[in-house]
Amino acid sequence: MSYVVASKLKELVKKHGMMSSGDLADALSKHLEGAVATACNRAKANGRKTVRPEDL
């Protein structure tokens, strides 16, 4: 499942004067999924059911 809008990611990369590969959005989605899982685990460890920015 992709969590990233590929066209917006491509636009952001282009804004920085770079080009993006076709699989960049998938790689970023996997990275994001891992970061969210880590944040959820941290929130659980702190006895919360709400994930906050500081959990990232």
mmCIF file as Biopython writes it, N, C-alpha, C and O atoms, coordinates in Angstrom:
data_model
#
loop_
_atom_site.group_PDB
_atom_site.id
_atom_site.type_symbol
_atom_site.label_atom_id
_atom_site.label_alt_id
_atom_site.label_comp_id
_atom_site.label_asym_id
_atom_site.label_entity_id
_atom_site.label_seq_id
_atom_site.pdbx_PDB_ins_code
_atom_site.Cartn_x
_atom_site.Cartn_y
_atom_site.Cartn_z
_atom_site.occupancy
_atom_site.B_iso_or_equiv
_atom_site.auth_seq_id
_atom_site.auth_asym_id
_atom_site.pdbx_PDB_model_num
ATOM 1   N N  . MET A ? 1  ? 0.846  -1.181 0.000   1.0 0.0 1  A 1 
ATOM 2   C CA . MET A ? 1  ? 0.000  0.000  0.000   1.0 0.0 1  A 1 
ATOM 3   C C  . MET A ? 1  ? 0.891  1.244  0.000   1.0 0.0 1  A 1 
ATOM 4   O O  . MET A ? 1  ? 1.875  1.327  0.735   1.0 0.0 1  A 1 
ATOM 5   N N  . SER A ? 2  ? 0.525  2.187  -0.828  1.0 0.0 2  A 1 
ATOM 6   C CA . SER A ? 2  ? 1.306  3.417  -0.915  1.0 0.0 2  A 1 
ATOM 7   C C  . SER A ? 2  ? 0.662  4.505  -0.061  1.0 0.0 2  A 1 
ATOM 8   O O  . SER A ? 2  ? -0.544 4.736  -0.139  1.0 0.0 2  A 1 
ATOM 9   N N  . TYR A ? 3  ? 1.467  5.160  0.742   1.0 0.0 3  A 1 
ATOM 10  C CA . TYR A ? 3  ? 0.995  6.237  1.602   1.0 0.0 3  A 1 
ATOM 11  C C  . TYR A ? 3  ? 1.408  7.598  1.065   1.0 0.0 3  A 1 
ATOM 12  O O  . TYR A ? 3  ? 1.100  8.627  1.666   1.0 0.0 3  A 1 
ATOM 13  N N  . VAL A ? 4  ? 2.105  7.604  -0.066  1.0 0.0 4  A 1 
ATOM 14  C CA . VAL A ? 4  ? 2.682  8.821  -0.619  1.0 0.0 4  A 1 
ATOM 15  C C  . VAL A ? 4  ? 2.029  9.125  -1.965  1.0 0.0 4  A 1 
ATOM 16  O O  . VAL A ? 4  ? 1.842  8.226  -2.785  1.0 0.0 4  A 1 
ATOM 17  N N  . VAL A ? 5  ? 1.688  10.374 -2.191  1.0 0.0 5  A 1 
ATOM 18  C CA . VAL A ? 5  ? 1.172  10.804 -3.488  1.0 0.0 5  A 1 
ATOM 19  C C  . VAL A ? 5  ? 2.384  11.049 -4.380  1.0 0.0 5  A 1 
ATOM 20  O O  . VAL A ? 5  ? 3.124  12.014 -4.193  1.0 0.0 5  A 1 
ATOM 21  N N  . ALA A ? 6  ? 2.573  10.165 -5.346  1.0 0.0 6  A 1 
ATOM 22  C CA . ALA A ? 6  ? 3.776  10.185 -6.179  1.0 0.0 6  A 1 
ATOM 23  C C  . ALA A ? 6  ? 3.951  11.509 -6.912  1.0 0.0 6  A 1 
ATOM 24  O O  . ALA A ? 6  ? 5.072  12.007 -7.022  1.0 0.0 6  A 1 
ATOM 25  N N  . SER A ? 7  ? 2.874  12.082 -7.412  1.0 0.0 7  A 1 
ATOM 26  C CA . SER A ? 7  ? 2.991  13.338 -8.162  1.0 0.0 7  A 1 
ATOM 27  C C  . SER A ? 7  ? 3.464  14.481 -7.268  1.0 0.0 7  A 1 
ATOM 28  O O  . SER A ? 7  ? 4.234  15.335 -7.706  1.0 0.0 7  A 1 
ATOM 29  N N  . LYS A ? 8  ? 3.011  14.499 -6.029  1.0 0.0 8  A 1 
ATOM 30  C CA . LYS A ? 8  ? 3.437  15.547 -5.090  1.0 0.0 8  A 1 
ATOM 31  C C  . LYS A ? 8  ? 4.894  15.351 -4.684  1.0 0.0 8  A 1 
ATOM 32  O O  . LYS A ? 8  ? 5.637  16.320 -4.530  1.0 0.0 8  A 1 
ATOM 33  N N  . LEU A ? 9  ? 5.297  14.097 -4.513  1.0 0.0 9  A 1 
ATOM 34  C CA . LEU A ? 9  ? 6.690  13.807 -4.189  1.0 0.0 9  A 1 
ATOM 35  C C  . LEU A ? 9  ? 7.592  14.227 -5.339  1.0 0.0 9  A 1 
ATOM 36  O O  . LEU A ? 9  ? 8.637  14.842 -5.127  1.0 0.0 9  A 1 
ATOM 37  N N  . LYS A ? 10 ? 7.187  13.895 -6.548  1.0 0.0 10 A 1 
ATOM 38  C CA . LYS A ? 10 ? 7.960  14.263 -7.737  1.0 0.0 10 A 1 
ATOM 39  C C  . LYS A ? 10 ? 8.076  15.782 -7.845  1.0 0.0 10 A 1 
ATOM 40  O O  . LYS A ? 10 ? 9.137  16.306 -8.186  1.0 0.0 10 A 1 
ATOM 41  N N  . GLU A ? 11 ? 6.989  16.483 -7.554  1.0 0.0 11 A 1 
ATOM 42  C CA . GLU A ? 11 ? 6.978  17.947 -7.574  1.0 0.0 11 A 1 
ATOM 43  C C  . GLU A ? 11 ? 7.963  18.514 -6.551  1.0 0.0 11 A 1 
ATOM 44  O O  . GLU A ? 11 ? 8.689  19.464 -6.843  1.0 0.0 11 A 1 
ATOM 45  N N  . LEU A ? 12 ? 7.985  17.933 -5.364  1.0 0.0 12 A 1 
ATOM 46  C CA . LEU A ? 12 ? 8.896  18.383 -4.308  1.0 0.0 12 A 1 
ATOM 47  C C  . LEU A ? 12 ? 10.350 18.161 -4.700  1.0 0.0 12 A 1 
ATOM 48  O O  . LEU A ? 12 ? 11.192 19.037 -4.505  1.0 0.0 12 A 1 
ATOM 49  N N  . VAL A ? 13 ? 10.638 17.000 -5.247  1.0 0.0 13 A 1 
ATOM 50  C CA . VAL A ? 13 ? 12.007 16.696 -5.673  1.0 0.0 13 A 1 
ATOM 51  C C  . VAL A ? 13 ? 12.429 17.650 -6.790  1.0 0.0 13 A 1 
ATOM 52  O O  . VAL A ? 13 ? 13.552 18.153 -6.793  1.0 0.0 13 A 1 
ATOM 53  N N  . LYS A ? 14 ? 11.529 17.894 -7.733  1.0 0.0 14 A 1 
ATOM 54  C CA . LYS A ? 14 ? 11.818 18.788 -8.856  1.0 0.0 14 A 1 
ATOM 55  C C  . LYS A ? 14 ? 12.074 20.206 -8.362  1.0 0.0 14 A 1 
ATOM 56  O O  . LYS A ? 14 ? 12.903 20.919 -8.927  1.0 0.0 14 A 1 
ATOM 57  N N  . LYS A ? 15 ? 11.370 20.619 -7.313  1.0 0.0 15 A 1 
ATOM 58  C CA . LYS A ? 15 ? 11.548 21.945 -6.711  1.0 0.0 15 A 1 
ATOM 59  C C  . LYS A ? 15 ? 12.990 22.145 -6.248  1.0 0.0 15 A 1 
ATOM 60  O O  . LYS A ? 15 ? 13.499 23.266 -6.235  1.0 0.0 15 A 1 
ATOM 61  N N  . HIS A ? 16 ? 13.632 21.054 -5.873  1.0 0.0 16 A 1 
ATOM 62  C CA . HIS A ? 16 ? 15.024 21.102 -5.419  1.0 0.0 16 A 1 
ATOM 63  C C  . HIS A ? 16 ? 16.006 20.889 -6.570  1.0 0.0 16 A 1 
ATOM 64  O O  . HIS A ? 16 ? 17.202 20.700 -6.348  1.0 0.0 16 A 1 
ATOM 65  N N  . GLY A ? 17 ? 15.494 20.921 -7.795  1.0 0.0 17 A 1 
ATOM 66  C CA . GLY A ? 17 ? 16.347 20.810 -8.968  1.0 0.0 17 A 1 
ATOM 67  C C  . GLY A ? 17 ? 16.838 19.406 -9.257  1.0 0.0 17 A 1 
ATOM 68  O O  . GLY A ? 17 ? 17.852 19.230 -9.932  1.0 0.0 17 A 1 
ATOM 69  N N  . MET A ? 18 ? 16.133 18.408 -8.756  1.0 0.0 18 A 1 
ATOM 70  C CA . MET A ? 18 ? 16.553 17.024 -8.931  1.0 0.0 18 A 1 
ATOM 71  C C  . MET A ? 18 ? 15.482 16.241 -9.677  1.0 0.0 18 A 1 
ATOM 72  O O  . MET A ? 18 ? 14.363 16.715 -9.873  1.0 0.0 18 A 1 
ATOM 73  N N  . MET A ? 19 ? 15.849 15.033 -10.087 1.0 0.0 19 A 1 
ATOM 74  C CA . MET A ? 19 ? 14.910 14.114 -10.717 1.0 0.0 19 A 1 
ATOM 75  C C  . MET A ? 19 ? 14.669 12.961 -9.756  1.0 0.0 19 A 1 
ATOM 76  O O  . MET A ? 19 ? 15.500 12.685 -8.891  1.0 0.0 19 A 1 
ATOM 77  N N  . SER A ? 20 ? 13.531 12.286 -9.905  1.0 0.0 20 A 1 
ATOM 78  C CA . SER A ? 20 ? 13.220 11.169 -9.009  1.0 0.0 20 A 1 
ATOM 79  C C  . SER A ? 20 ? 13.050 9.886  -9.808  1.0 0.0 20 A 1 
ATOM 80  O O  . SER A ? 20 ? 12.558 9.900  -10.936 1.0 0.0 20 A 1 
ATOM 81  N N  . SER A ? 21 ? 13.462 8.786  -9.209  1.0 0.0 21 A 1 
ATOM 82  C CA . SER A ? 21 ? 13.302 7.486  -9.857  1.0 0.0 21 A 1 
ATOM 83  C C  . SER A ? 21 ? 11.863 7.018  -9.674  1.0 0.0 21 A 1 
ATOM 84  O O  . SER A ? 21 ? 11.145 7.522  -8.811  1.0 0.0 21 A 1 
ATOM 85  N N  . GLY A ? 22 ? 11.455 6.072  -10.474 1.0 0.0 22 A 1 
ATOM 86  C CA . GLY A ? 22 ? 10.092 5.577  -10.435 1.0 0.0 22 A 1 
ATOM 87  C C  . GLY A ? 22 ? 9.709  4.885  -9.148  1.0 0.0 22 A 1 
ATOM 88  O O  . GLY A ? 22 ? 8.531  4.850  -8.793  1.0 0.0 22 A 1 
ATOM 89  N N  . ASP A ? 23 ? 10.679 4.333  -8.443  1.0 0.0 23 A 1 
ATOM 90  C CA . ASP A ? 23 ? 10.372 3.588  -7.220  1.0 0.0 23 A 1 
ATOM 91  C C  . ASP A ? 23 ? 10.603 4.394  -5.942  1.0 0.0 23 A 1 
ATOM 92  O O  . ASP A ? 23 ? 10.581 3.833  -4.846  1.0 0.0 23 A 1 
ATOM 93  N N  . LEU A ? 24 ? 10.824 5.694  -6.068  1.0 0.0 24 A 1 
ATOM 94  C CA . LEU A ? 24 ? 11.062 6.535  -4.896  1.0 0.0 24 A 1 
ATOM 95  C C  . LEU A ? 24 ? 9.841  6.580  -3.976  1.0 0.0 24 A 1 
ATOM 96  O O  . LEU A ? 24 ? 9.987  6.498  -2.757  1.0 0.0 24 A 1 
ATOM 97  N N  . ALA A ? 25 ? 8.646  6.708  -4.541  1.0 0.0 25 A 1 
ATOM 98  C CA . ALA A ? 25 ? 7.432  6.785  -3.718  1.0 0.0 25 A 1 
ATOM 99  C C  . ALA A ? 25 ? 7.228  5.502  -2.914  1.0 0.0 25 A 1 
ATOM 100 O O  . ALA A ? 25 ? 6.832  5.557  -1.750  1.0 0.0 25 A 1 
ATOM 101 N N  . ASP A ? 26 ? 7.496  4.349  -3.526  1.0 0.0 26 A 1 
ATOM 102 C CA . ASP A ? 26 ? 7.359  3.079  -2.802  1.0 0.0 26 A 1 
ATOM 103 C C  . ASP A ? 26 ? 8.365  2.984  -1.660  1.0 0.0 26 A 1 
ATOM 104 O O  . ASP A ? 26 ? 8.029  2.532  -0.565  1.0 0.0 26 A 1 
ATOM 105 N N  . ALA A ? 27 ? 9.597  3.411  -1.919  1.0 0.0 27 A 1 
ATOM 106 C CA . ALA A ? 27 ? 10.629 3.375  -0.881  1.0 0.0 27 A 1 
ATOM 107 C C  . ALA A ? 27 ? 10.270 4.307  0.271   1.0 0.0 27 A 1 
ATOM 108 O O  . ALA A ? 27 ? 10.461 3.962  1.437   1.0 0.0 27 A 1 
ATOM 109 N N  . LEU A ? 28 ? 9.752  5.486  -0.055  1.0 0.0 28 A 1 
ATOM 110 C CA . LEU A ? 28 ? 9.362  6.433  0.988   1.0 0.0 28 A 1 
ATOM 111 C C  . LEU A ? 28 ? 8.172  5.907  1.787   1.0 0.0 28 A 1 
ATOM 112 O O  . LEU A ? 28 ? 8.100  6.116  2.998   1.0 0.0 28 A 1 
ATOM 113 N N  . SER A ? 29 ? 7.248  5.232  1.126   1.0 0.0 29 A 1 
ATOM 114 C CA . SER A ? 29 ? 6.107  4.633  1.828   1.0 0.0 29 A 1 
ATOM 115 C C  . SER A ? 29 ? 6.572  3.585  2.834   1.0 0.0 29 A 1 
ATOM 116 O O  . SER A ? 29 ? 6.057  3.524  3.950   1.0 0.0 29 A 1 
ATOM 117 N N  . LYS A ? 30 ? 7.539  2.762  2.446   1.0 0.0 30 A 1 
ATOM 118 C CA . LYS A ? 30 ? 8.079  1.747  3.363   1.0 0.0 30 A 1 
ATOM 119 C C  . LYS A ? 30 ? 8.771  2.405  4.549   1.0 0.0 30 A 1 
ATOM 120 O O  . LYS A ? 30 ? 8.632  1.957  5.687   1.0 0.0 30 A 1 
ATOM 121 N N  . HIS A ? 31 ? 9.518  3.474  4.273   1.0 0.0 31 A 1 
ATOM 122 C CA . HIS A ? 31 ? 10.205 4.206  5.339   1.0 0.0 31 A 1 
ATOM 123 C C  . HIS A ? 31 ? 9.173  4.818  6.296   1.0 0.0 31 A 1 
ATOM 124 O O  . HIS A ? 31 ? 9.339  4.758  7.514   1.0 0.0 31 A 1 
ATOM 125 N N  . LEU A ? 32 ? 8.127  5.396  5.749   1.0 0.0 32 A 1 
ATOM 126 C CA . LEU A ? 32 ? 7.066  6.006  6.547   1.0 0.0 32 A 1 
ATOM 127 C C  . LEU A ? 32 ? 6.347  4.967  7.400   1.0 0.0 32 A 1 
ATOM 128 O O  . LEU A ? 32 ? 6.029  5.219  8.562   1.0 0.0 32 A 1 
ATOM 129 N N  . GLU A ? 33 ? 6.094  3.801  6.818   1.0 0.0 33 A 1 
ATOM 130 C CA . GLU A ? 33 ? 5.430  2.726  7.556   1.0 0.0 33 A 1 
ATOM 131 C C  . GLU A ? 33 ? 6.263  2.314  8.772   1.0 0.0 33 A 1 
ATOM 132 O O  . GLU A ? 33 ? 5.713  2.076  9.848   1.0 0.0 33 A 1 
ATOM 133 N N  . GLY A ? 34 ? 7.567  2.230  8.609   1.0 0.0 34 A 1 
ATOM 134 C CA . GLY A ? 34 ? 8.449  1.890  9.720   1.0 0.0 34 A 1 
ATOM 135 C C  . GLY A ? 34 ? 8.461  2.965  10.791  1.0 0.0 34 A 1 
ATOM 136 O O  . GLY A ? 34 ? 8.447  2.661  11.984  1.0 0.0 34 A 1 
ATOM 137 N N  . ALA A ? 35 ? 8.487  4.226  10.365  1.0 0.0 35 A 1 
ATOM 138 C CA . ALA A ? 35 ? 8.493  5.337  11.318  1.0 0.0 35 A 1 
ATOM 139 C C  . ALA A ? 35 ? 7.199  5.373  12.128  1.0 0.0 35 A 1 
ATOM 140 O O  . ALA A ? 35 ? 7.225  5.633  13.331  1.0 0.0 35 A 1 
ATOM 141 N N  . VAL A ? 36 ? 6.082  5.116  11.478  1.0 0.0 36 A 1 
ATOM 142 C CA . VAL A ? 36 ? 4.793  5.116  12.174  1.0 0.0 36 A 1 
ATOM 143 C C  . VAL A ? 36 ? 4.712  3.942  13.151  1.0 0.0 36 A 1 
ATOM 144 O O  . VAL A ? 36 ? 4.199  4.094  14.259  1.0 0.0 36 A 1 
ATOM 145 N N  . ALA A ? 37 ? 5.211  2.782  12.752  1.0 0.0 37 A 1 
ATOM 146 C CA . ALA A ? 37 ? 5.214  1.620  13.647  1.0 0.0 37 A 1 
ATOM 147 C C  . ALA A ? 37 ? 6.045  1.907  14.895  1.0 0.0 37 A 1 
ATOM 148 O O  . ALA A ? 37 ? 5.644  1.560  16.006  1.0 0.0 37 A 1 
ATOM 149 N N  . THR A ? 38 ? 7.191  2.535  14.711  1.0 0.0 38 A 1 
ATOM 150 C CA . THR A ? 38 ? 8.051  2.902  15.840  1.0 0.0 38 A 1 
ATOM 151 C C  . THR A ? 38 ? 7.337  3.897  16.752  1.0 0.0 38 A 1 
ATOM 152 O O  . THR A ? 38 ? 7.401  3.776  17.976  1.0 0.0 38 A 1 
ATOM 153 N N  . ALA A ? 39 ? 6.661  4.874  16.161  1.0 0.0 39 A 1 
ATOM 154 C CA . ALA A ? 39 ? 5.931  5.872  16.944  1.0 0.0 39 A 1 
ATOM 155 C C  . ALA A ? 39 ? 4.793  5.220  17.732  1.0 0.0 39 A 1 
ATOM 156 O O  . ALA A ? 39 ? 4.558  5.576  18.887  1.0 0.0 39 A 1 
ATOM 157 N N  . CYS A ? 40 ? 4.094  4.277  17.120  1.0 0.0 40 A 1 
ATOM 158 C CA . CYS A ? 40 ? 3.009  3.569  17.815  1.0 0.0 40 A 1 
ATOM 159 C C  . CYS A ? 40 ? 3.546  2.774  18.997  1.0 0.0 40 A 1 
ATOM 160 O O  . CYS A ? 40 ? 2.946  2.770  20.071  1.0 0.0 40 A 1 
ATOM 161 N N  . ASN A ? 41 ? 4.662  2.109  18.802  1.0 0.0 41 A 1 
ATOM 162 C CA . ASN A ? 41 ? 5.275  1.343  19.893  1.0 0.0 41 A 1 
ATOM 163 C C  . ASN A ? 41 ? 5.692  2.257  21.034  1.0 0.0 41 A 1 
ATOM 164 O O  . ASN A ? 41 ? 5.536  1.899  22.201  1.0 0.0 41 A 1 
ATOM 165 N N  . ARG A ? 42 ? 6.219  3.430  20.714  1.0 0.0 42 A 1 
ATOM 166 C CA . ARG A ? 42 ? 6.642  4.373  21.747  1.0 0.0 42 A 1 
ATOM 167 C C  . ARG A ? 42 ? 5.430  4.871  22.534  1.0 0.0 42 A 1 
ATOM 168 O O  . ARG A ? 42 ? 5.479  4.974  23.760  1.0 0.0 42 A 1 
ATOM 169 N N  . ALA A ? 43 ? 4.346  5.177  21.824  1.0 0.0 43 A 1 
ATOM 170 C CA . ALA A ? 43 ? 3.129  5.641  22.503  1.0 0.0 43 A 1 
ATOM 171 C C  . ALA A ? 43 ? 2.582  4.555  23.430  1.0 0.0 43 A 1 
ATOM 172 O O  . ALA A ? 43 ? 2.183  4.847  24.558  1.0 0.0 43 A 1 
ATOM 173 N N  . LYS A ? 44 ? 2.561  3.308  22.962  1.0 0.0 44 A 1 
ATOM 174 C CA . LYS A ? 44 ? 2.094  2.187  23.791  1.0 0.0 44 A 1 
ATOM 175 C C  . LYS A ? 44 ? 2.963  2.034  25.029  1.0 0.0 44 A 1 
ATOM 176 O O  . LYS A ? 44 ? 2.457  1.811  26.129  1.0 0.0 44 A 1 
ATOM 177 N N  . ALA A ? 45 ? 4.278  2.156  24.845  1.0 0.0 45 A 1 
ATOM 178 C CA . ALA A ? 45 ? 5.212  2.014  25.964  1.0 0.0 45 A 1 
ATOM 179 C C  . ALA A ? 45 ? 4.994  3.098  27.011  1.0 0.0 45 A 1 
ATOM 180 O O  . ALA A ? 45 ? 5.295  2.903  28.189  1.0 0.0 45 A 1 
ATOM 181 N N  . ASN A ? 46 ? 4.470  4.237  26.576  1.0 0.0 46 A 1 
ATOM 182 C CA . ASN A ? 46 ? 4.191  5.334  27.494  1.0 0.0 46 A 1 
ATOM 183 C C  . ASN A ? 46 ? 2.749  5.316  27.998  1.0 0.0 46 A 1 
ATOM 184 O O  . ASN A ? 46 ? 2.284  6.285  28.599  1.0 0.0 46 A 1 
ATOM 185 N N  . GLY A ? 47 ? 2.042  4.207  27.749  1.0 0.0 47 A 1 
ATOM 186 C CA . GLY A ? 47 ? 0.688  4.049  28.254  1.0 0.0 47 A 1 
ATOM 187 C C  . GLY A ? 47 ? -0.358 4.898  27.546  1.0 0.0 47 A 1 
ATOM 188 O O  . GLY A ? 47 ? -1.395 5.219  28.127  1.0 0.0 47 A 1 
ATOM 189 N N  . ARG A ? 48 ? -0.094 5.264  26.298  1.0 0.0 48 A 1 
ATOM 190 C CA . ARG A ? 48 ? -1.043 6.081  25.543  1.0 0.0 48 A 1 
ATOM 191 C C  . ARG A ? 48 ? -1.577 5.323  24.340  1.0 0.0 48 A 1 
ATOM 192 O O  . ARG A ? 48 ? -0.933 4.408  23.827  1.0 0.0 48 A 1 
ATOM 193 N N  . LYS A ? 49 ? -2.759 5.715  23.901  1.0 0.0 49 A 1 
ATOM 194 C CA . LYS A ? 49 ? -3.326 5.176  22.668  1.0 0.0 49 A 1 
ATOM 195 C C  . LYS A ? 49 ? -3.301 6.228  21.564  1.0 0.0 49 A 1 
ATOM 196 O O  . LYS A ? 49 ? -3.787 5.994  20.457  1.0 0.0 49 A 1 
ATOM 197 N N  . THR A ? 50 ? -2.735 7.377  21.877  1.0 0.0 50 A 1 
ATOM 198 C CA . THR A ? 50 ? -2.637 8.472  20.914  1.0 0.0 50 A 1 
ATOM 199 C C  . THR A ? 50 ? -1.177 8.669  20.536  1.0 0.0 50 A 1 
ATOM 200 O O  . THR A ? 50 ? -0.319 8.848  21.401  1.0 0.0 50 A 1 
ATOM 201 N N  . VAL A ? 51 ? -0.907 8.636  19.249  1.0 0.0 51 A 1 
ATOM 202 C CA . VAL A ? 51 ? 0.449  8.880  18.752  1.0 0.0 51 A 1 
ATOM 203 C C  . VAL A ? 51 ? 0.615  10.382 18.585  1.0 0.0 51 A 1 
ATOM 204 O O  . VAL A ? 51 ? -0.205 11.042 17.946  1.0 0.0 51 A 1 
ATOM 205 N N  . ARG A ? 52 ? 1.682  10.913 19.164  1.0 0.0 52 A 1 
ATOM 206 C CA . ARG A ? 52 ? 1.962  12.351 19.134  1.0 0.0 52 A 1 
ATOM 207 C C  . ARG A ? 52 ? 3.211  12.617 18.301  1.0 0.0 52 A 1 
ATOM 208 O O  . ARG A ? 52 ? 3.992  11.701 18.043  1.0 0.0 52 A 1 
ATOM 209 N N  . PRO A ? 53 ? 3.403  13.864 17.881  1.0 0.0 53 A 1 
ATOM 210 C CA . PRO A ? 53 ? 4.595  14.195 17.092  1.0 0.0 53 A 1 
ATOM 211 C C  . PRO A ? 53 ? 5.906  13.805 17.777  1.0 0.0 53 A 1 
ATOM 212 O O  . PRO A ? 53 ? 6.861  13.400 17.115  1.0 0.0 53 A 1 
ATOM 213 N N  . GLU A ? 54 ? 5.944  13.926 19.082  1.0 0.0 54 A 1 
ATOM 214 C CA . GLU A ? 54 ? 7.190  13.591 19.786  1.0 0.0 54 A 1 
ATOM 215 C C  . GLU A ? 54 ? 7.501  12.096 19.755  1.0 0.0 54 A 1 
ATOM 216 O O  . GLU A ? 54 ? 8.621  11.695 20.070  1.0 0.0 54 A 1 
ATOM 217 N N  . ASP A ? 55 ? 6.535  11.274 19.382  1.0 0.0 55 A 1 
ATOM 218 C CA . ASP A ? 55 ? 6.781  9.838  19.255  1.0 0.0 55 A 1 
ATOM 219 C C  . ASP A ? 55 ? 7.607  9.516  18.013  1.0 0.0 55 A 1 
ATOM 220 O O  . ASP A ? 55 ? 8.220  8.452  17.917  1.0 0.0 55 A 1 
ATOM 221 N N  . LEU A ? 56 ? 7.613  10.439 17.077  1.0 0.0 56 A 1 
ATOM 222 C CA . LEU A ? 56 ? 8.406  10.233 15.868  1.0 0.0 56 A 1 
ATOM 223 C C  . LEU A ? 56 ? 9.871  10.445 16.157  1.0 0.0 56 A 1 
ATOM 224 O O  . LEU A ? 56 ? 10.702 10.316 15.258  1.0 0.0 56 A 1 
#
